[in-house]
Amino acid sequence: MMSTACTYRNDVGADPSQDRSSFQIASANLGQITQFHSATRSRNTDHRRESFTLGSMPQARCAGAVATHAGARRAYDAPMTSETPFTRGEALRLARQGSRNPDSVQPYPHEELEAARFGRGYAFTQVVPADWGDVPGYVLVTPEGVVAAGLIDGTWSLDGVIAEHLARHAHAHRVISDEQLGPSQRLALAAFASGADRIAVYPEVSTRDAATADHAEYVLLVIRRFARPGQDGRRVLAGNDQLLESPEPGRRYTHPCPLCARPSVHAERYPRSVCDHCFARTTDSAGRPVSGANVSLSGGMVAHYTDTPDGVREECVEVTRTGRCLIDGRPAHMQEARFGGIVVEAGE
């Protein structure tokens, strides 16, 4: 049995679903920047799920983890209620727009999916060209423009995929009680509610040990990435099971950004990775803003300018070929992360 899925959305953000790395896939002329970070597992599932997101995308691509960056949003952060106007025809248009074989995309009526309170959407079947031949696949489209596409082989049916999809969304909308929170989660939520952008400036941090403060900094960073305006931080925790776990002894979760000292998600391999704030200001040598993405499932990196009109992608050949870039005029380097994703590190 195999099911491989990829998730993207139009004009909105990301869906972290795996541990400790993330990335975004792009075609040769599409993609947007993604920052390496310790992503969080949303929920254990019965089948392998590989997903990623795109801000705008004209063809489906699959990856082993998910892109996230400042301002990104989880695919199921906002309730998708039955009042949301969305037609099968619009869903079909998005499904075919994201398919490598658009003529094969056909509606798959499913009453429970189409009437669901959370995770509502439309399902479609498709035939996906693969190296080993044509493979049956599916596409799920939600009213927010989130598209999940994947392959199905063996005993896993599309009905099973839909059932897992609905269970995952219901799980992500559950209520998180006080009893489920540890010291670091409580500290992060209090800091988030106060409007603090980091734990280090929140008064109560002085009463916590360094390990708790570091984990709380990480939890706050993730909450700030994915929380919608006015949203309770617990909603983000509900969709990120790993954030509810106790910190691993001896693990370092964040480090100060080498450019501005804001917290950045830590990885031993990338000790000079920059924070979200600096990451978003990456430019080429001429000062034009750029972003990066993985080229395919097997990796690679392509950089694009982000100052082009909507729907237009222009490759930044300089950064694609060399990785050399600038942040506020200071040297930095953009590269593919080890387990996929794009990491930007400040120069020495």
Secondary structure by P-SEA (a helix, b strand, c coil): cbbbbbbbbcccbbbbcccccccccccccbbbbbbbccccccccccccccccccccccbbbbccbbbbcccccccccccccccccccaaaaaaaaaaaccccccbbbbbbccccccccccbbbbbbbbbccccccccbbbbccccbbbbbcccccccaaaaaaaaaaaaaaaacccccccccaaaaaaaaaaaacccccccccccccccaaaaaaaaaaaaaaaacccccccaaaaaaaccccccccccccccccccccccccccccccccccccaaaaaaccccccccbbbbbccccbbbbbbbccccccbbbbccccccccbbbcccbbbbbbbcccbbbbbbbcc
